[in-house]
Amino acid sequence: MTQRELEEETEKLVESFYNYLTVEKGLSEEAVMEAVERVRKELNEFRVKVDDRMEVTPGFKFNQWEL
């Protein structure tokens, strides 16, 4: 699998999961981010960075963090 294909698949997966949480489960963006924050706190022994920018796609974020 090429890097580009991996990025595309990652983007699809993240978008699909977010849609599942917000549309199918009816969670608000705020509720999703609260859950993300709880997980981040539980992983405090690791360096965790939550990229919560909504104005860019998951694929863009993936690509930017790889650079």
KEFI-463848 format. One record per residue (C-alpha): z, y, x; residue number from 0. Coordinates in nm, 3 decimals. Example, Ala and Ser with C-alpha at 12.3 -4.5 7.8 and 13.67 -1.06 7.14 Angstrom:
// KEFI-463848
<node z="0.780" y="-0.450" x="1.230" nr="0"/>
<node z="0.714" y="-0.106" x="1.367" nr="1"/>
This chain:
// KEFI-463848
<node z="0.000" y="0.000" x="0.000" nr="0"/>
<node z="-0.094" y="0.337" x="0.140" nr="1"/>
<node z="0.146" y="0.631" x="0.161" nr="2"/>
<node z="-0.045" y="0.808" x="-0.117" nr="3"/>
<node z="-0.029" y="0.504" x="-0.344" nr="4"/>
<node z="0.344" y="0.475" x="-0.279" nr="5"/>
<node z="0.394" y="0.842" x="-0.366" nr="6"/>
<node z="0.196" y="0.803" x="-0.688" nr="7"/>
<node z="0.392" y="0.494" x="-0.792" nr="8"/>
<node z="0.722" y="0.666" x="-0.710" nr="9"/>
<node z="0.623" y="0.968" x="-0.917" nr="10"/>
<node z="0.530" y="0.750" x="-1.213" nr="11"/>
<node z="0.857" y="0.559" x="-1.188" nr="12"/>
<node z="1.075" y="0.871" x="-1.172" nr="13"/>
<node z="0.889" y="1.038" x="-1.459" nr="14"/>
<node z="0.910" y="0.721" x="-1.666" nr="15"/>
<node z="1.284" y="0.685" x="-1.607" nr="16"/>
<node z="1.349" y="1.052" x="-1.685" nr="17"/>
<node z="1.144" y="1.023" x="-2.005" nr="18"/>
<node z="1.336" y="0.710" x="-2.098" nr="19"/>
<node z="1.667" y="0.892" x="-2.060" nr="20"/>
<node z="1.565" y="1.214" x="-2.232" nr="21"/>
<node z="1.325" y="1.094" x="-2.501" nr="22"/>
<node z="1.414" y="0.735" x="-2.586" nr="23"/>
<node z="1.788" y="0.761" x="-2.525" nr="24"/>
<node z="1.804" y="1.117" x="-2.653" nr="25"/>
<node z="2.002" y="1.252" x="-2.357" nr="26"/>
<node z="1.975" y="1.617" x="-2.272" nr="27"/>
<node z="1.871" y="1.732" x="-1.928" nr="28"/>
<node z="2.230" y="1.850" x="-1.886" nr="29"/>
<node z="2.369" y="1.504" x="-1.965" nr="30"/>
<node z="2.131" y="1.342" x="-1.717" nr="31"/>
<node z="2.231" y="1.588" x="-1.445" nr="32"/>
<node z="2.603" y="1.529" x="-1.518" nr="33"/>
<node z="2.546" y="1.157" x="-1.462" nr="34"/>
<node z="2.357" y="1.231" x="-1.140" nr="35"/>
<node z="2.647" y="1.444" x="-1.020" nr="36"/>
<node z="2.897" y="1.163" x="-1.093" nr="37"/>
<node z="2.688" y="0.919" x="-0.890" nr="38"/>
<node z="2.656" y="1.172" x="-0.607" nr="39"/>
<node z="3.035" y="1.212" x="-0.596" nr="40"/>
<node z="3.085" y="0.835" x="-0.590" nr="41"/>
<node z="2.856" y="0.817" x="-0.289" nr="42"/>
<node z="3.052" y="1.082" x="-0.100" nr="43"/>
<node z="3.080" y="0.864" x="0.210" nr="44"/>
<node z="2.703" y="0.897" x="0.248" nr="45"/>
<node z="2.491" y="1.207" x="0.293" nr="46"/>
<node z="2.334" y="1.251" x="-0.049" nr="47"/>
<node z="2.110" y="1.540" x="-0.149" nr="48"/>
<node z="2.011" y="1.578" x="-0.513" nr="49"/>
<node z="1.678" y="1.753" x="-0.547" nr="50"/>
<node z="1.715" y="1.891" x="-0.898" nr="51"/>
<node z="1.417" y="2.125" x="-0.892" nr="52"/>
<node z="1.236" y="2.088" x="-1.223" nr="53"/>
<node z="0.941" y="2.310" x="-1.134" nr="54"/>
<node z="0.786" y="2.052" x="-0.898" nr="55"/>
<node z="0.678" y="1.694" x="-0.954" nr="56"/>
<node z="0.865" y="1.392" x="-0.818" nr="57"/>
<node z="0.565" y="1.315" x="-0.596" nr="58"/>
<node z="0.580" y="1.664" x="-0.443" nr="59"/>
<node z="0.952" y="1.621" x="-0.374" nr="60"/>
<node z="0.894" y="1.280" x="-0.217" nr="61"/>
<node z="0.621" y="1.420" x="0.006" nr="62"/>
<node z="0.826" y="1.724" x="0.105" nr="63"/>
<node z="1.132" y="1.518" x="0.201" nr="64"/>
<node z="0.916" y="1.287" x="0.411" nr="65"/>
<node z="0.799" y="1.575" x="0.631" nr="66"/>
